[in-house]
Amino acid sequence: MRGLFKKALNNEELTKEDGLCLLNIKNGSNKFYELLNTANYLTRNEFNNKGYIFAQIGLNAEPCSVNCKFCSMGKDHYSLDNTWVKDTDTIINESINLTKEGIDDLFLMTTADYDINRFIEIGKKVRNVIPSNTRLVANIGDFDLDTAKELKNVGFTGAYHICRLNEGIDTEVKPETRIKTLDNIVKAGLELYYCVEPIGPEHSYEQIVKEMLRARKYKVGVMAVMRRILIYKNPLEKYGQISALELTKIAAVTRLVSRPHRGMNAHETIPCSLLGGVNQLYAESGANPRDTLSETEKSRGLTPSKIKDLLLDAEYVL
């Protein structure tokens, strides 16, 4: 096992088998803490001990036709307390206020059915009112290359997009469709933000490692892992939720296997992950697919101020 840690510290690519070996480390064991130490050391040194605050605004709370079984906004199991669509002025004001709090990247998120022309127009207006050094990221449904180019033209710097675990089984989107969008993002010159998600107890380590390696193939700058949050009466509720220690381990292994070059995230935020190579956390407002309140800032969502406190408490530099 120490050979794998040395391999990672020497910046050698870890194989699928290496990743599986690391994921099978027993939580709480000596090797578990060696793993966390290795990931933590790499992040502190390679990323110059820099911590990042990202913020995401959910622009609409509406039933979504993609119908992901893990999402509170799936059309067949919609569980948010309300339905709404934010107007442009509200989005602009929220964007301005969030950037005033010192965020690094701003994400605009919608359901897959949100009108793309409206989204592009809103993005253009948001770009004009936020600082030029704040990255603007799209988190939307699948799109073609022309749309990717248009997103870039109006000022988006990147896009968050994923081939999710059990894609096509727990969602109504084919994996090939997701992958085509990933390719379009890269071809258009947008930065791809990737994540292994939404991880539940039923997902195999082979599935998880496959997405780590996919992210490495795309040379992602910011990588993440996300556990599925239990939502009452959600179709996947019966499977339960992985522990904070398990998510921390997966984050540490992902840090070693995927080799992001700017940031590593674990979501939802768990403080112990900050000892396992995680240096980036999310603040959230508006609709959240892991919440039942449509204004997640009043529930699960953290504020930039809270994120700042967590990162500083872990002795990251903002």
Summary of the structure (lengths in Angstrom):
residues: 318
radius of gyration: 18.5
end to end distance: 33.4
largest distance: 54.9
contacts: 1101
relative contact order: 0.18
helix: 41%
strand: 17%
